[in-house]
Amino acid sequence: MTTEQAAEAARTTSARKDEHLTIVREAAVEPGRRPDGPFSHIVLEHQALPEVDLDGIDTTVSFLGKRLRIPLLIGSMTGGSAKAGEINKRLAATAQATGIGMCLGSQRAMVEDPGLTETYQIRDVAPDILLIANIGAVQLRRGMSPAQIEDAARRVGADAVVFHLNAAQEAVQPEGDTCFGGLAEAISKAVQEIGLPCGVKEVGCGFSRSALERLADADLAFIESAGFGGTSWPLIEALRAKGPLSARLGVTFAQWGVDSATSLQNCLRYGAGRPIVASGGLRTGLDGARALALGASTVAMALPFLKAAAVGIAECEFEVACFEQELRTAMFLTGARDLAALRGRIAETTG
Ligand SMILES: Cc1cc2nc3c(=O)[nH]c(=O)nc-3n(C[C@H](O)[C@H](O)[C@H](O)COP(=O)(O)O)c2cc1C
């Protein structure tokens, strides 16, 4: 690719990022969301005698070598435009103030145009947080090298890298990259070469057993389940489609994927024992408590933080405060003094 072609590619990526930010704020993009959340069929065990003080509950967890005050990550979202840079700073300031972790959006734009690096740089406002860099796994088939991916992650001071798998989004996006042949092997090789812990995630269509089995031998530090039930990328791409054909395709596949609860269970069962981040439509600390009781190591939420960050840092901090209070209350009511004790506190699974 010539310098001019790279600059043009970066402009296209950057414009697409801004379109996504506008659509997710203005349109309804969660066609599969259940009113009571993705784990509403998981009934936690109520304890009339919790035998623990609410104030004595410990929500801390260690993930990828860093301590989180609450088991919550701001999900991978953005970077690559001025607007995205401002949002990243707000999200990062929130993570630093509240003791949670943060995942950056795809760094493809800054690899294409290093001038966009600063839109991902947040260490000035969040020196201590767990920070996870992000890149589309399909970029490995488009000529991006593991060294470039590691360099992009190190330039923003990330602690780890996550490869996203977004076949449904790419299939609907008119300019999408759909070269997914041989990707599992490419991920395994890249992970060997990158000198940072690496994970994989979906973007809202979840993991089946066979997808996880294809990654069984990869040296992955974690998997993020990102099931269907929250933000739908086929739908978002339908809403930005320029022609009726791709609009129709996106609407047809708006509800495609492995639902969040099944994806989480698949990751826990077939994820070769790696720590699992539960995500895809989680919106409350009670959703989080249910995922943690099932066995997740931590939780990620994306869309609610994007909406809050568009308004301000106080709104982002309110999201965290709600999640924390709801999680603490669920732990108190199940008599779970800490997150290890919360695991398995399930009375029944309905439906
Ligand atoms: C505005 C926006 C941008 C996103 N960009 C990325 C991205 O660059 N890389 C990625 O892995 N996932 C991306 N996602 C997907 C989320 O990380 C997450 O997997 C998905 O939205 C499901 O979680 P949610 O229902 O809590 O939003 C994005 C989500 C949103 C809302």
The ligand as an SDF file (V2000), in Angstrom:
LIG
                    3D

 31 33  0  0  0  0  0  0  0  0999 V2000
  -19.7890    2.2470   19.4550 C   0  0  0  0  0  0  0  0  0  0  0  0
  -19.2320    0.8570   19.5510 C   0  0  0  0  0  0  0  0  0  0  0  0
  -18.0340    0.5790   18.9130 C   0  0  0  0  0  0  0  0  0  0  0  0
  -17.4680   -0.6980   19.0000 C   0  0  0  0  0  0  0  0  0  0  0  0
  -16.2380   -0.9310   18.4370 N   0  0  0  0  0  0  0  0  0  0  0  0
  -15.6000   -2.1070   18.6620 C   0  0  0  0  0  0  0  0  0  0  0  0
  -14.2530   -2.3100   18.2600 C   0  0  0  0  0  0  0  0  0  0  0  0
  -13.6110   -1.4390   17.6810 O   0  0  0  0  0  0  0  0  0  0  0  0
  -13.6780   -3.5110   18.5370 N   0  0  0  0  0  0  0  0  0  0  0  0
  -14.3690   -4.5140   19.1990 C   0  0  0  0  0  0  0  0  0  0  0  0
  -13.7930   -5.5650   19.4760 O   0  0  0  0  0  0  0  0  0  0  0  0
  -15.6520   -4.3470   19.5720 N   0  0  0  0  0  0  0  0  0  0  0  0
  -16.2700   -3.1830   19.3460 C   0  0  0  0  0  0  0  0  0  0  0  0
  -17.5670   -2.9900   19.7780 N   0  0  0  0  0  0  0  0  0  0  0  0
  -18.2960   -4.1440   20.3500 C   0  0  0  0  0  0  0  0  0  0  0  0
  -18.2790   -4.1630   21.8600 C   0  0  0  0  0  0  0  0  0  0  0  0
  -16.9760   -4.2650   22.3870 O   0  0  0  0  0  0  0  0  0  0  0  0
  -19.1410   -5.3020   22.4250 C   0  0  0  0  0  0  0  0  0  0  0  0
  -18.5530   -6.5450   22.1300 O   0  0  0  0  0  0  0  0  0  0  0  0
  -20.5660   -5.2900   21.8800 C   0  0  0  0  0  0  0  0  0  0  0  0
  -21.0160   -3.9670   21.7040 O   0  0  0  0  0  0  0  0  0  0  0  0
  -21.5330   -6.0050   22.8220 C   0  0  0  0  0  0  0  0  0  0  0  0
  -21.5630   -5.3960   24.0920 O   0  0  0  0  0  0  0  0  0  0  0  0
  -22.7310   -4.3790   24.5510 P   0  0  0  0  0  0  0  0  0  0  0  0
  -24.0170   -5.0800   24.3010 O   0  0  0  0  0  0  0  0  0  0  0  0
  -22.4450   -4.1260   26.0110 O   0  0  0  0  0  0  0  0  0  0  0  0
  -22.6080   -3.1390   23.7240 O   0  0  0  0  0  0  0  0  0  0  0  0
  -18.1440   -1.7270   19.7140 C   0  0  0  0  0  0  0  0  0  0  0  0
  -19.3690   -1.4310   20.3330 C   0  0  0  0  0  0  0  0  0  0  0  0
  -19.9110   -0.1620   20.2720 C   0  0  0  0  0  0  0  0  0  0  0  0
  -21.2190    0.1050   20.9590 C   0  0  0  0  0  0  0  0  0  0  0  0
  1  2  1  0
  2  3  1  0
  2 30  2  0
  3  4  2  0
  4  5  1  0
  4 28  1  0
  5  6  2  0
  6  7  1  0
  6 13  1  0
  7  8  2  0
  7  9  1  0
  9 10  1  0
 10 11  2  0
 10 12  1  0
 12 13  2  0
 13 14  1  0
 14 15  1  0
 14 28  1  0
 15 16  1  0
 16 17  1  0
 16 18  1  0
 18 19  1  0
 18 20  1  0
 20 21  1  0
 20 22  1  0
 22 23  1  0
 23 24  1  0
 24 25  2  0
 24 26  1  0
 24 27  1  0
 28 29  2  0
 29 30  1  0
 30 31  1  0
M  END
$$$$
